[in-house]
Amino acid sequence: MLTPPLWLDPLPQPRPALRGPLSVDVVVLGAGLCGASAAYHLTREGLRVAVVESRASAMAASGRNAGFILQGTAERYSRARSLMGHDRARRVHAWSVENHTRLAAAIQELQLDCEYQRRGSLQIGAGAEEQAELRESARMMVEDGFDAELREGEALHERYRRRGNDVALFLPGDGEVHPARLVRGLLDAAERAGALIFEGCPATALDAAQAGDVRVSTPEGEITAEAAVVALNARVGDLLPFFRDKVDPVRGQMLATAPLPQIFECPIYANHGYDYWRQDPAGRIVLGGWRNLDPQAEVGHDETLHDQIQARMTQFVESWVPGEQVQVTHRWSGIMGFSRDGLPMVGPAPGTPGAVVGAGFTGHGFGFGFLAGAALTRLILDGQHPFCDDLSPHRFR
């Protein structure tokens, strides 16, 4: 049965919507991680900021994920180097490491109560192809100066080896978090610094054809601004037509259990990243993925359950705790924005001089989204940021 996401239970009450006209320096569309980060960084620069969100903060992908803070892209490092080239793959991976460093510093500075932990992550492999990919990725990551540890044989816990996972890649710098609390904490900090946040308030139209003269329409008011940050991820094409054929909405299934004995020591990725899970501080297993069982069905904007995938996920959890009564307390889904090349699109919006954009995070929003908000802030203020150079949407023109 469909429930609220674990991180959004009980469902939050949205802030009041905009009523009447408003003029600010920058309007931010979307109150997920990227939008919250942009609002946080813009207000720290003394700018007048309004945030417009159609539901409540973190109600979309930013509050519907597993809470992983992982380095890298959706591809393992060996494949990333093959697809992007060595230098670009190294730079993009380094950006994700910087994202985590900056995010951890903000969590500490703001004293955010978001269950942040840094226990590393484990990518486990089954079969010769995936094991070879993990070995190659470990070698390449160390070669390029990143912390990575290959675990096999006795170095890998017996709980994985007895299931046929004989090789794993451990990344000690990765972390985990309560995603909705993190996003809300950043928005609260922005609000304390003067940001105006409007929820239950969809942006129905964006006119950003001219830099310095941006207009955002909502059901009961209009915002004028110097610039717009469009942080709508899978919904970016609703307001920026350029992205309609470049960001696809992809559904991810999730579940969470009641507390169980501690089994998993850190976030885990398996099956080429299609399956992922962790145990939160309360002992609840949070599990997602299995989209590859029916990829055609898991496309679209509807946050619905796929009963067959959910059943397989439940069986998977039960297989780890024989003899334990597994109670699934939450079942939900979330819509990710997948870009056509698997990389985020962060930078100026093509053909729309008054807007910058952060979208297409391809299931790794927490690996790039906080830095994206900071980089878009610098782009607005300075006209340039190297992160935006590497991930500019203009690469699709």
C-alpha positions as CSV (number, residue, x, y, z in Angstrom):
1,M,0.0,0.0,0.0
2,L,1.3,3.4,-0.9
3,T,2.3,5.5,2.1
4,P,4.1,8.8,2.6
5,P,7.9,8.5,2.1
6,L,9.7,7.6,5.4
7,W,11.4,11.0,5.4
8,L,8.1,12.9,4.9
9,D,5.9,11.1,7.4
10,P,3.9,12.9,8.6
11,L,3.4,14.9,5.5
12,P,4.6,18.5,6.0
13,Q,2.2,21.4,5.9
14,P,3.3,23.8,3.1
15,R,4.1,27.4,3.9
16,P,1.5,30.0,2.6
17,A,1.4,30.7,-1.2
18,L,2.2,34.0,-2.8
19,R,-0.6,36.5,-2.8
20,G,-0.1,39.5,-5.0
21,P,2.9,41.0,-6.8
22,L,6.5,40.8,-5.5
23,S,9.8,42.1,-6.6
24,V,13.1,40.4,-5.6
25,D,16.7,40.1,-7.0
26,V,16.5,36.3,-7.7
27,V,13.5,33.9,-7.9
28,V,14.3,30.2,-7.2
29,L,11.8,27.7,-8.7
30,G,11.8,24.4,-6.8
31,A,12.5,23.7,-3.1
32,G,14.6,20.5,-3.4
33,L,18.2,20.3,-2.6
34,C,19.5,22.3,-5.5
35,G,16.9,25.1,-5.0
36,A,17.4,25.1,-1.3
37,S,21.2,25.4,-1.8
38,A,20.8,28.2,-4.2
39,A,18.5,30.1,-1.8
40,Y,20.9,29.5,1.0
41,H,23.9,30.7,-0.9
42,L,22.2,33.7,-2.6
43,T,20.9,35.0,0.8
44,R,24.4,34.7,2.2
45,E,25.5,37.1,-0.5
46,G,22.9,39.6,0.7
47,L,20.5,39.2,-2.3
48,R,16.7,39.4,-1.9
49,V,15.4,35.9,-2.8
50,A,12.0,34.3,-3.3
51,V,11.5,30.5,-3.5
52,V,8.5,29.1,-5.3
53,E,7.5,25.5,-4.7
54,S,4.4,23.7,-6.1
55,R,4.0,21.4,-3.0
56,A,6.1,21.6,0.2
57,S,9.9,21.6,0.4
58,A,11.6,18.2,-0.3
59,M,8.3,16.7,-1.5
60,A,9.7,15.6,-4.8
61,A,12.9,13.6,-5.4
62,S,14.9,15.3,-2.7
63,G,12.6,13.8,0.0
64,R,12.0,10.5,-1.7
65,N,15.4,8.9,-2.1
66,A,17.6,6.7,0.2
67,G,19.6,9.5,1.7
68,F,22.9,8.6,0.1
69,I,25.6,11.2,-0.4
70,L,27.8,9.4,-2.9
71,Q,30.7,10.5,-5.0
72,G,30.8,10.1,-8.7
73,T,28.1,9.8,-11.4
74,A,25.5,7.1,-12.2
75,E,28.4,5.2,-13.9
76,R,31.2,3.4,-12.1
77,Y,34.5,5.2,-12.5
78,S,35.9,2.9,-15.1
79,R,32.9,3.5,-17.3
80,A,32.9,7.2,-16.6
81,R,36.5,7.5,-17.8
82,S,35.6,5.5,-20.9
83,L,32.5,7.6,-21.7
84,M,33.8,11.1,-20.8
85,G,37.5,10.8,-21.3
86,H,40.0,10.7,-18.5
87,D,40.4,14.4,-17.7
88,R,36.7,15.2,-17.7
89,A,35.8,12.1,-15.7
90,R,38.4,13.1,-13.0
91,R,37.1,16.6,-12.9
92,V,33.5,15.6,-12.6
93,H,34.3,13.1,-9.9
94,A,36.3,15.7,-8.0
95,W,33.3,18.0,-8.1
96,S,31.2,15.4,-6.3
97,V,33.8,15.1,-3.6
98,E,33.8,18.9,-3.2
99,N,30.0,18.8,-3.0
100,H,30.2,16.5,0.0
101,T,32.9,18.6,1.6
102,R,30.9,21.7,1.3
103,L,27.7,20.0,2.4
104,A,29.3,18.6,5.5
105,A,30.6,22.0,6.4
106,A,27.2,23.6,6.1
107,I,25.6,20.8,8.2
108,Q,28.1,21.5,10.9
109,E,27.9,25.3,10.7
110,L,24.1,25.3,10.8
111,Q,23.9,22.5,13.3
112,L,21.4,20.7,11.2
113,D,19.6,17.8,12.8
114,C,19.6,15.6,9.8
115,E,21.1,12.3,10.9
116,Y,24.3,12.9,8.9
117,Q,26.8,10.1,9.0
118,R,30.0,9.5,7.1
119,R,30.5,5.7,7.2
120,G,31.6,5.3,3.5
121,S,29.7,3.3,0.9
122,L,30.1,-0.2,-0.5
123,Q,29.6,-1.2,-4.2
124,I,29.3,-5.0,-4.3
125,G,29.6,-7.0,-7.5
126,A,28.3,-10.4,-8.7
127,G,29.5,-12.0,-11.8
128,A,32.8,-11.7,-13.7
129,E,31.8,-8.6,-15.6
130,E,30.8,-6.5,-12.6
131,Q,33.7,-7.7,-10.5
132,A,36.2,-6.7,-13.3
133,E,34.5,-3.3,-13.4
134,L,34.9,-2.8,-9.7
135,R,38.6,-3.9,-9.8
136,E,39.3,-1.5,-12.7
137,S,37.4,1.4,-11.0
138,A,39.4,0.9,-7.8
139,R,42.7,1.0,-9.7
140,M,41.7,4.1,-11.7
141,M,40.3,6.0,-8.7
142,V,43.5,5.5,-6.7
143,E,45.6,6.4,-9.8
144,D,43.6,9.7,-10.0
145,G,44.0,10.5,-6.3
146,F,40.7,9.4,-4.9
147,D,40.2,7.3,-1.7
148,A,39.1,3.8,-2.7
149,E,39.6,0.4,-1.3
150,L,39.1,-2.9,-3.1
151,R,37.7,-5.6,-0.8
152,E,37.7,-9.3,-1.7
153,G,38.3,-12.6,0.0
154,E,38.5,-12.3,3.7
155,A,38.5,-8.5,3.5
156,L,34.9,-8.6,2.5
157,H,32.4,-9.6,5.1
158,E,31.1,-13.2,4.9
159,R,27.5,-11.9,4.7
160,Y,28.2,-10.7,1.2
161,R,30.4,-13.6,0.1
162,R,27.9,-16.2,0.9
163,R,25.5,-14.5,-1.5
164,G,28.0,-14.6,-4.4
165,N,29.3,-11.0,-4.0
166,D,33.0,-11.8,-3.9
167,V,34.4,-8.3,-4.8
168,A,33.4,-4.9,-3.5
169,L,34.7,-1.3,-3.8
170,F,34.6,0.6,-0.5
171,L,34.6,4.4,-0.7
172,P,35.4,5.8,2.8
173,G,34.4,9.4,2.0
174,D,30.7,8.7,1.2
175,G,27.9,9.5,3.6
176,E,24.2,9.4,4.4
177,V,21.5,11.7,5.7
178,H,17.9,12.3,6.5
179,P,17.3,14.0,3.1
180,A,14.1,16.0,3.9
181,R,15.5,17.4,7.2
182,L,18.6,18.5,5.3
183,V,16.7,20.3,2.6
184,R,14.3,21.9,5.1
185,G,17.3,23.0,7.3
186,L,18.9,24.8,4.4
187,L,15.6,26.5,3.5
188,D,15.1,27.5,7.2
189,A,18.6,29.0,7.2
190,A,17.8,30.9,3.9
191,E,14.5,32.1,5.4
192,R,16.2,33.4,8.5
193,A,18.5,35.3,6.2
194,G,15.6,37.0,4.5
195,A,14.4,34.6,1.8
196,L,10.7,34.5,1.1
197,I,9.5,31.0,0.6
198,F,6.1,30.2,-1.0
199,E,4.8,26.7,-1.0
200,G,1.7,25.1,-2.5
201,C,2.4,27.7,-5.1
202,P,3.3,26.4,-8.6
203,A,5.0,28.5,-11.2
204,T,2.6,28.5,-14.1
205,A,4.8,30.5,-16.5
206,L,8.3,31.8,-16.7
207,D,9.4,34.7,-18.9
208,A,13.2,35.0,-18.8
209,A,13.9,35.9,-22.4
210,Q,15.7,39.0,-21.3
211,A,18.4,39.1,-18.6
212,G,17.5,41.5,-15.8
213,D,13.8,41.3,-16.5
214,V,12.4,38.0,-15.3
215,R,8.7,37.3,-14.6
216,V,7.3,34.3,-12.9
217,S,3.5,33.8,-12.8
218,T,1.8,31.8,-10.0
219,P,-2.0,31.3,-9.5
220,E,-2.4,34.4,-7.3
221,G,0.6,36.6,-7.9
222,E,3.6,37.5,-10.1
223,I,7.2,37.8,-9.1
224,T,9.6,40.1,-11.0
225,A,13.3,39.5,-10.6
226,E,16.7,40.1,-12.1
227,A,17.3,36.4,-12.6
228,A,15.7,33.0,-12.1
229,V,17.2,29.7,-10.8
230,V,15.2,26.8,-12.3
231,A,15.8,23.9,-10.0
232,L,12.9,21.6,-11.1
233,N,14.9,18.5,-12.1
234,A,12.5,16.1,-13.8
235,R,10.0,19.0,-14.3
236,V,12.4,21.4,-15.9
237,G,10.9,21.0,-19.3
238,D,7.5,22.3,-18.0
239,L,9.0,25.9,-18.0
240,L,12.0,25.6,-20.2
241,P,11.1,23.9,-23.5
242,F,14.7,23.3,-24.4
243,F,14.9,20.5,-21.8
244,R,11.8,18.6,-22.8
245,D,13.7,16.1,-24.9
246,K,16.8,16.1,-22.7
247,V,15.6,15.2,-19.2
248,D,13.4,12.1,-18.8
249,P,11.2,11.4,-15.7
250,V,12.2,8.1,-14.3
251,R,10.4,6.5,-11.3
252,G,12.3,4.9,-8.4
253,Q,10.6,2.4,-6.0
254,M,11.4,2.7,-2.3
255,L,10.5,0.9,0.9
256,A,11.4,1.1,4.6
257,T,11.1,-1.4,7.4
258,A,10.5,-1.2,11.1
259,P,13.8,-1.4,13.1
260,L,15.8,-4.6,12.6
261,P,19.0,-5.9,14.1
262,Q,22.0,-4.1,12.7
263,I,23.2,-5.8,9.5
264,F,24.6,-3.2,7.1
265,E,27.5,-1.0,8.1
266,C,27.1,1.6,5.4
267,P,25.1,2.5,2.2
268,I,25.3,-0.3,-0.4
269,Y,25.0,-0.3,-4.2
270,A,24.7,-3.6,-6.1
271,N,23.7,-4.9,-9.5
272,H,25.5,-2.1,-11.4
273,G,23.7,0.5,-9.2
274,Y,20.2,-0.7,-9.9
275,D,19.8,-1.9,-6.3
276,Y,20.7,0.1,-3.2
277,W,20.0,0.1,0.5
278,R,21.2,1.1,4.0
279,Q,20.1,1.0,7.6
280,D,19.3,4.3,9.2
281,P,20.3,5.2,12.8
282,A,17.1,3.6,14.1
283,G,17.9,0.3,12.4
284,R,15.3,0.6,9.6
285,I,16.3,-0.8,6.3
286,V,15.7,1.7,3.5
287,L,15.7,0.0,0.1
288,G,15.3,1.2,-3.4
289,G,15.8,0.3,-7.0
290,W,15.0,-2.8,-9.1
291,R,13.9,-0.5,-11.9
292,N,15.6,-2.8,-14.4
293,L,12.9,-5.4,-13.8
294,D,10.4,-3.3,-15.8
295,P,12.2,-0.2,-17.2
296,Q,9.5,0.8,-19.6
297,A,6.8,1.0,-16.9
298,E,9.0,3.0,-14.6
299,V,8.9,6.2,-16.7
300,G,6.6,9.1,-16.1
301,H,5.7,11.7,-13.5
302,D,3.2,9.6,-11.4
303,E,4.5,8.7,-7.9
304,T,2.9,5.3,-8.0
305,L,3.8,1.8,-6.8
306,H,4.9,-1.0,-9.0
307,D,3.5,-4.0,-7.1
308,Q,5.8,-6.6,-8.7
309,I,9.0,-4.6,-8.1
310,Q,7.8,-3.9,-4.5
311,A,7.2,-7.6,-3.9
312,R,10.7,-8.4,-5.2
313,M,12.2,-5.8,-2.9
314,T,10.3,-7.2,0.1
315,Q,11.6,-10.7,-0.7
316,F,15.1,-9.3,-0.9
317,V,14.9,-7.7,2.6
318,E,13.5,-10.9,4.1
319,S,16.3,-12.9,2.6
320,W,18.8,-11.0,4.7
321,V,17.1,-11.7,8.0
322,P,15.8,-15.3,8.0
323,G,13.9,-16.0,11.2
324,E,13.1,-12.3,11.7
325,Q,9.6,-10.8,11.2
326,V,10.0,-8.1,8.7
327,Q,7.5,-5.3,8.9
328,V,7.4,-2.9,5.9
329,T,6.2,0.4,7.3
330,H,6.5,2.6,4.2
331,R,6.2,2.1,0.5
332,W,6.6,5.0,-1.9
333,S,8.2,6.1,-5.2
334,G,9.9,9.2,-6.4
335,I,10.6,10.8,-9.8
336,M,14.2,11.3,-10.9
337,G,15.3,13.5,-13.8
338,F,17.6,11.5,-16.0
339,S,19.7,13.4,-18.5
340,R,20.5,12.0,-21.9
341,D,24.2,11.6,-21.1
342,G,23.8,10.7,-17.4
343,L,25.4,13.9,-16.1
344,P,23.7,16.9,-14.4
345,M,23.0,20.0,-16.4
346,V,24.0,23.0,-14.4
347,G,24.5,26.4,-15.9
348,P,22.9,29.0,-18.2
349,A,19.6,28.0,-19.7
350,P,20.1,27.9,-23.5
351,G,17.9,30.5,-25.3
352,T,16.8,32.0,-22.0
353,P,19.3,34.7,-20.9
354,G,17.5,35.5,-17.6
355,A,17.6,31.9,-16.2
356,V,20.1,29.5,-14.9
357,V,19.3,25.8,-14.3
358,G,20.1,22.8,-12.2
359,A,18.5,19.6,-13.5
360,G,19.0,16.1,-14.8
361,F,20.8,14.8,-11.8
362,T,20.1,11.2,-12.9
363,G,19.6,9.8,-9.4
364,H,22.7,11.5,-7.9
365,G,21.2,14.8,-6.8
366,F,22.8,14.6,-3.3
367,G,26.1,14.0,-5.0
368,F,26.0,17.2,-6.9
369,G,23.0,19.3,-5.8
370,F,24.5,21.4,-3.0
371,L,27.5,22.4,-5.1
372,A,25.1,23.1,-8.0
373,G,23.2,25.7,-5.9
374,A,26.5,27.3,-4.9
375,A,27.8,27.3,-8.4
376,L,24.6,28.9,-9.8
377,T,24.9,31.6,-7.2
378,R,28.4,32.5,-8.5
379,L,27.2,32.2,-12.1
380,I,24.5,34.9,-11.3
381,L,27.0,37.1,-9.5
382,D,30.2,36.6,-11.4
383,G,29.0,35.3,-14.8
384,Q,31.1,32.1,-14.5
385,H,31.9,29.1,-12.4
386,P,34.1,26.1,-13.5
387,F,31.5,23.6,-12.3
388,C,29.0,25.1,-14.7
389,D,31.6,25.0,-17.5
390,D,32.0,21.2,-17.0
391,L,28.3,20.5,-16.8
392,S,26.8,23.3,-18.9
393,P,23.4,22.5,-20.6
394,H,24.9,24.1,-23.7
395,R,26.7,20.8,-24.4
396,F,23.3,19.6,-25.9
397,R,23.0,22.5,-28.4
